Amino acid sequence: MEIKPIKSERDYNELLHRIEKLWGSKKDTPEGDELDLLVTLVESYEMKHYPIAPPDPIDAIKFRMEQMGMTKADMVKYLGSQSRVSEILNRKRKLTLGMIRSLYKDLKISPEILLA
């Protein structure tokens, strides 16, 4: 197959179909190399035409809480008092720089997400 840039939605869909056919190809084979190139092209096209917005900061905190099995009471350590935790999680109060630092340091939530 001739590999060329994706210039239209039709090109994009054709490459997706081709990727499906090549899926599971072994590395270091002509098919595996073609698959790697096509996936790279499709990823580039998707980043440009279908960007994914960063998550909402509060949704990110709630997601991390769920992942770690944390409760609102556990968040007092990072956000302050129980009432402050409720205000933050109910979007009635904004995160402070200190809270952002704590959430990043201890819960590994990206500052870029928390500052959004």
FENKAKA-V716695 format. One record per backbone hydrogen bond with DSSP energy under -1.0 kcal/mol. NH is the residue of the N-H (numbers start at 1). CO is the residue of the C=O. E is the energy in kcal/mol with one decimal. If there is no record, write none. Layout:
# FENKAKA-V716695
nh=[NH:NH]
co=[CO:CO]
e=[E:E]
This chain:
# FENKAKA-V716695
nh=[12:13:14:15:16:17:18:19:20:21:22:23:25:33:34:35:36:37:38:39:40:41:42:43:44:45:46:47:48:49:50:60:61:62:63:64:65:66:67:68:70:76:78:79:80:85:86:87:88:89:90:91:92:93:100:101:102:103:104:105:106:107:108:109:114:115:116]
co=[8:9:10:11:12:13:14:15:16:17:18:19:22:29:30:31:32:33:34:35:36:37:38:39:40:41:42:43:44:45:46:56:57:58:59:60:61:62:63:64:65:73:75:75:76:81:82:83:84:85:86:88:87:87:96:97:98:99:100:101:102:103:104:103:110:111:113]
e=[-2.2:-2.6:-2.4:-2.2:-2.1:-2.1:-2.3:-2.8:-2.1:-1.6:-1.9:-1.4:-2.1:-2.8:-2.1:-2.4:-2.2:-2.1:-2.7:-2.6:-1.9:-2.1:-2.6:-2.7:-2.0:-2.3:-2.8:-2.3:-1.5:-2.8:-2.8:-2.4:-2.1:-2.6:-2.4:-2.4:-2.6:-2.3:-2.7:-2.3:-3.1:-1.0:-1.2:-2.6:-2.1:-2.4:-2.2:-2.4:-2.6:-2.9:-1.8:-1.7:-3.1:-1.1:-2.4:-2.5:-2.3:-2.9:-2.3:-3.0:-2.8:-1.3:-1.1:-1.4:-2.1:-2.2:-1.0]
